[in-house]
Amino acid sequence: MLDVKEASCKFGKAALLPTVMDVSHLTMATATQFSVAIILIWGGVLVGYTALADRGRQYFKNSSMQTWLNRGAAGAMAGAAGSIAFRE
């Protein structure tokens, strides 16, 4: 998942930078390129999530699709309950 809010995830990924490149050669231009790449990748992923969520909302707007969604969710919960109940 995206680490937009969690600062520790960002610093954790920044800590992995020395495994990817030699930090003694890190310049302001390279840091700017990394920043732009991160912003573009995050933007693309967020746009994809938004488009997928919109498609899902339109797909499940129909009441018959909501019924199938509810049945699927009920089946998943029943399966989870059964697997917990019959554990050895």
MDTraj code that builds the backbone (N, CA, C; nanometers):
import mdtraj as md
import numpy as np

residues = "MET LEU ASP VAL LYS GLU ALA SER CYS LYS PHE GLY LYS ALA ALA LEU LEU PRO THR VAL MET ASP VAL SER HIS LEU THR MET ALA THR ALA THR GLN PHE SER VAL ALA ILE ILE LEU ILE TRP GLY GLY VAL LEU VAL GLY TYR THR ALA LEU ALA ASP ARG GLY ARG GLN TYR PHE LYS ASN SER SER MET GLN THR TRP LEU ASN ARG GLY ALA ALA GLY ALA MET ALA GLY ALA ALA GLY SER ILE ALA PHE ARG GLU".split()
xyz = np.array([
    [0.0826, -0.1167, 0.0000],
    [0.0000, 0.0000, 0.0000],
    [0.0875, 0.1235, 0.0000],
    [0.0290, 0.2316, -0.0373],
    [0.1051, 0.3556, -0.0435],
    [0.1332, 0.4092, 0.0956],
    [0.2480, 0.4680, 0.1105],
    [0.2874, 0.5237, 0.2399],
    [0.2811, 0.6754, 0.2362],
    [0.1657, 0.7286, 0.1963],
    [0.1506, 0.8729, 0.1838],
    [0.1559, 0.9398, 0.3206],
    [0.0960, 0.8791, 0.4206],
    [0.0889, 0.9410, 0.5527],
    [0.1976, 0.8927, 0.6474],
    [0.2423, 0.7736, 0.6318],
    [0.3337, 0.7126, 0.7279],
    [0.4773, 0.7532, 0.6990],
    [0.5335, 0.8348, 0.7866],
    [0.6695, 0.8858, 0.7650],
    [0.7740, 0.7765, 0.7812],
    [0.7512, 0.6810, 0.8685],
    [0.8517, 0.5764, 0.8897],
    [0.8710, 0.4920, 0.7637],
    [0.7661, 0.4739, 0.6845],
    [0.7806, 0.3999, 0.5585],
    [0.8689, 0.4765, 0.4613],
    [0.8512, 0.6075, 0.4569],
    [0.9332, 0.6889, 0.3660],
    [1.0795, 0.6826, 0.4068],
    [1.1060, 0.6974, 0.5363],
    [1.2444, 0.6926, 0.5820],
    [1.3018, 0.5520, 0.5666],
    [1.2198, 0.4513, 0.5811],
    [1.2665, 0.3141, 0.5606],
    [1.3084, 0.2914, 0.4171],
    [1.2310, 0.3455, 0.3238],
    [1.2685, 0.3323, 0.1831],
    [1.3914, 0.4158, 0.1508],
    [1.4034, 0.5314, 0.2142],
    [1.5227, 0.6135, 0.1929],
    [1.6464, 0.5434, 0.2487],
    [1.6291, 0.4645, 0.3525],
    [1.7419, 0.3912, 0.4094],
    [1.7917, 0.2822, 0.3150],
    [1.7061, 0.2377, 0.2232],
    [1.7467, 0.1369, 0.1245],
    [1.8217, 0.1967, 0.0064],
    [1.8286, 0.3286, -0.0019],
    [1.8940, 0.3938, -0.1139],
    [2.0397, 0.3505, -0.1340],
    [2.1191, 0.3324, -0.0277],
    [2.2578, 0.2893, -0.0509],
    [2.2708, 0.1523, -0.1167],
    [2.1698, 0.0681, -0.1086],
    [2.1774, -0.0609, -0.1771],
    [2.1514, -0.0471, -0.3262],
    [2.0867, 0.0617, -0.3663],
    [2.0532, 0.0836, -0.5069],
    [2.1623, 0.1607, -0.5794],
    [2.2179, 0.2608, -0.5105],
    [2.3202, 0.3426, -0.5745],
    [2.4255, 0.3860, -0.4739],
    [2.5364, 0.4326, -0.5250],
    [2.6440, 0.4831, -0.4406],
    [2.6077, 0.6245, -0.3957],
    [2.5836, 0.6418, -0.2659],
    [2.5378, 0.7718, -0.2157],
    [2.6477, 0.8767, -0.2160],
    [2.7717, 0.8383, -0.2339],
    [2.8770, 0.9394, -0.2420],
    [2.8657, 1.0187, -0.3725],
    [2.7968, 0.9622, -0.4714],
    [2.7755, 1.0306, -0.5985],
    [2.6383, 1.0958, -0.6068],
    [2.5665, 1.1016, -0.4975],
    [2.4333, 1.1612, -0.4966],
    [2.4448, 1.3136, -0.5047],
    [2.3871, 1.3694, -0.6080],
    [2.3880, 1.5144, -0.6258],
    [2.2468, 1.5679, -0.6124],
    [2.2349, 1.6987, -0.6180],
    [2.1024, 1.7602, -0.6102],
    [2.0175, 1.7210, -0.7317],
    [2.0813, 1.7084, -0.8470],
    [2.0083, 1.6678, -0.9674],
    [1.9563, 1.5251, -0.9544],
    [2.0390, 1.4364, -0.9010],
    [1.9955, 1.2978, -0.8819],
    [1.8831, 1.2891, -0.7797],
    [1.8940, 1.3645, -0.6716],
    [1.7887, 1.3660, -0.5706],
    [1.6590, 1.4195, -0.6291],
    [1.6690, 1.5212, -0.7142],
    [1.5502, 1.5758, -0.7798],
    [1.4894, 1.4728, -0.8741],
    [1.5729, 1.3986, -0.9453],
    [1.5217, 1.2950, -1.0345],
    [1.4497, 1.1860, -0.9564],
    [1.5064, 1.1456, -0.8432],
    [1.4386, 1.0465, -0.7586],
    [1.3050, 1.1006, -0.7078],
    [1.3032, 1.2260, -0.6664],
    [1.1800, 1.2863, -0.6158],
    [1.0730, 1.2917, -0.7233],
    [1.1111, 1.3317, -0.8436],
    [1.0155, 1.3381, -0.9535],
    [0.9645, 1.1980, -0.9882],
    [1.0539, 1.0996, -0.9881],
    [1.0114, 0.9624, -1.0168],
    [0.9124, 0.9122, -0.9128],
    [0.9384, 0.9419, -0.7860],
    [0.8476, 0.8987, -0.6794],
    [0.7120, 0.9653, -0.6947],
    [0.7115, 1.0945, -0.7228],
    [0.5848, 1.1668, -0.7379],
    [0.5061, 1.1124, -0.8567],
    [0.5739, 1.0857, -0.9684],
    [0.5038, 1.0329, -1.0857],
    [0.4494, 0.8925, -1.0613],
    [0.5279, 0.8094, -0.9957],
    [0.4813, 0.6727, -0.9679],
    [0.3637, 0.6751, -0.8715],
    [0.3746, 0.7529, -0.7629],
    [0.2625, 0.7634, -0.6684],
    [0.1380, 0.8182, -0.7359],
    [0.1576, 0.9201, -0.8184],
    [0.0437, 0.9776, -0.8898],
    [-0.0232, 0.8766, -0.9800],
    [0.0564, 0.8011, -1.0538],
    [-0.0003, 0.6993, -1.1413],
    [-0.0753, 0.5905, -1.0664],
    [-0.0184, 0.5475, -0.9548],
    [-0.0852, 0.4443, -0.8747],
    [-0.2150, 0.4978, -0.8160],
    [-0.2127, 0.6204, -0.7655],
    [-0.3342, 0.6777, -0.7077],
    [-0.4422, 0.6996, -0.8131],
    [-0.4036, 0.7412, -0.9333],
    [-0.5012, 0.7559, -1.0410],
    [-0.5599, 0.6190, -1.0776],
    [-0.4751, 0.5172, -1.0800],
    [-0.5251, 0.3820, -1.1070],
    [-0.6216, 0.3332, -1.0009],
    [-0.5887, 0.3562, -0.8731],
    [-0.6799, 0.3182, -0.7652],
    [-0.8125, 0.3922, -0.7770],
    [-0.8061, 0.5205, -0.8091],
    [-0.9284, 0.6000, -0.8215],
    [-1.0146, 0.5498, -0.9364],
    [-0.9528, 0.5216, -1.0496],
    [-1.0282, 0.4705, -1.1643],
    [-1.0900, 0.3346, -1.1333],
    [-1.0142, 0.2486, -1.0665],
    [-1.0665, 0.1164, -1.0302],
    [-1.1820, 0.1273, -0.9306],
    [-1.1705, 0.2177, -0.8356],
    [-1.2788, 0.2371, -0.7389],
    [-1.4038, 0.2917, -0.8064],
    [-1.3866, 0.3798, -0.9026],
    [-1.5017, 0.4338, -0.9747],
    [-1.5701, 0.3269, -1.0573],
    [-1.4889, 0.2419, -1.1217],
    [-1.5486, 0.1310, -1.1982],
    [-1.6254, 0.0360, -1.1073],
    [-1.5678, 0.0071, -0.9911],
    [-1.6365, -0.0801, -0.8960],
    [-1.7648, -0.0194, -0.8452],
    [-1.7620, 0.1113, -0.8209],
    [-1.8835, 0.1785, -0.7739],
    [-1.9916, 0.1735, -0.8806],
    [-1.9559, 0.1952, -1.0055],
    [-2.0544, 0.1886, -1.1128],
    [-2.1040, 0.0458, -1.1339],
    [-2.0149, -0.0508, -1.1167],
    [-2.0524, -0.1908, -1.1377],
    [-2.1508, -0.2375, -1.0311],
    [-2.1268, -0.1986, -0.9062],
    [-2.2130, -0.2445, -0.7979],
    [-2.3274, -0.1491, -0.7678],
    [-2.3524, -0.0536, -0.8571],
    [-2.4661, 0.0369, -0.8403],
    [-2.5973, -0.0364, -0.8653],
    [-2.5948, -0.1365, -0.9502],
    [-2.7109, -0.2174, -0.9823],
    [-2.7482, -0.3031, -0.8607],
    [-2.8770, -0.3113, -0.8291],
    [-2.9193, -0.3847, -0.7092],
    [-2.8924, -0.5348, -0.7205],
    [-2.9000, -0.5906, -0.8403],
    [-2.8716, -0.7338, -0.8531],
    [-2.7226, -0.7613, -0.8294],
    [-2.6357, -0.6699, -0.8691],
    [-2.4928, -0.6860, -0.8422],
    [-2.4634, -0.6711, -0.6926],
    [-2.5373, -0.5836, -0.6259],
    [-2.5209, -0.5696, -0.4810],
    [-2.5619, -0.6977, -0.4097],
    [-2.6658, -0.7624, -0.4619],
    [-2.7083, -0.8895, -0.4038],
    [-2.5984, -0.9940, -0.4180],
    [-2.5357, -1.0023, -0.5362],
    [-2.4267, -1.0978, -0.5566],
    [-2.3062, -1.0638, -0.4698],
    [-2.2801, -0.9350, -0.4535],
    [-2.1698, -0.8931, -0.3673],
    [-2.1974, -0.9329, -0.2228],
    [-2.3194, -0.9117, -0.1768],
    [-2.3548, -0.9492, -0.0395],
    [-2.3468, -1.1001, -0.0186],
    [-2.3903, -1.1756, -0.1176],
    [-2.3821, -1.3215, -0.1067],
    [-2.2370, -1.3689, -0.1043],
    [-2.1539, -1.3076, -0.1864],
    [-2.0127, -1.3438, -0.1866],
    [-1.9455, -1.3106, -0.0546],
    [-1.9784, -1.1941, 0.0011],
    [-1.9215, -1.1555, 0.1305],
    [-1.9697, -1.2491, 0.2402],
    [-2.0974, -1.2869, 0.2352],
    [-2.1514, -1.3796, 0.3353],
    [-2.0835, -1.5159, 0.3237],
    [-2.0600, -1.5607, 0.2016],
    [-1.9906, -1.6881, 0.1822],
    [-1.8478, -1.6842, 0.2351],
    [-1.7803, -1.5710, 0.2133],
    [-1.6427, -1.5568, 0.2630],
    [-1.6405, -1.5570, 0.4154],
    [-1.7361, -1.4877, 0.4765],
    [-1.7421, -1.4852, 0.6241],
    [-1.7785, -1.6218, 0.6798],
    [-1.8688, -1.6915, 0.6125],
    [-1.9051, -1.8254, 0.6589],
    [-1.7875, -1.9206, 0.6451],
    [-1.7120, -1.9079, 0.5361],
    [-1.5937, -1.9907, 0.5189],
    [-1.4882, -1.9630, 0.6257],
    [-1.4690, -1.8354, 0.6579],
    [-1.3726, -1.8000, 0.7621],
    [-1.4178, -1.8520, 0.8978],
    [-1.5469, -1.8394, 0.9258],
    [-1.5997, -1.8888, 1.0532],
    [-1.5870, -2.0402, 1.0613],
    [-1.6140, -2.1088, 0.9505],
    [-1.6019, -2.2542, 0.9490],
    [-1.4582, -2.2995, 0.9671],
    [-1.3658, -2.2279, 0.9048],
    [-1.2259, -2.2688, 0.9190],
    [-1.1763, -2.2448, 1.0623],
    [-1.2277, -2.1426, 1.1281],
    [-1.1891, -2.1187, 1.2684],
    [-1.2559, -2.2216, 1.3595],
    [-1.3815, -2.2526, 1.3309],
    [-1.4554, -2.3444, 1.4170],
    [-1.4006, -2.4874, 1.4091],
    [-1.3570, -2.5293, 1.2903],
    [-1.3141, -2.6671, 1.2734],
    [-1.1626, -2.6834, 1.2680],
    [-1.0900, -2.5890, 1.3265],
    [-0.9444, -2.6002, 1.3331],
    [-0.9040, -2.7133, 1.4266],
    [-0.7946, -2.7720, 1.3964],
    [-0.7473, -2.8811, 1.4841],
    [-0.6597, -2.8268, 1.5905],
])
top = md.Topology()
chain = top.add_chain()
for i, resn in enumerate(residues, 1):
    res = top.add_residue(resn, chain, resSeq=i)
    for name in ("N", "CA", "C"):
        top.add_atom(name, md.element.get_by_symbol(name[0]), res)
traj = md.Trajectory(xyz[None], top)
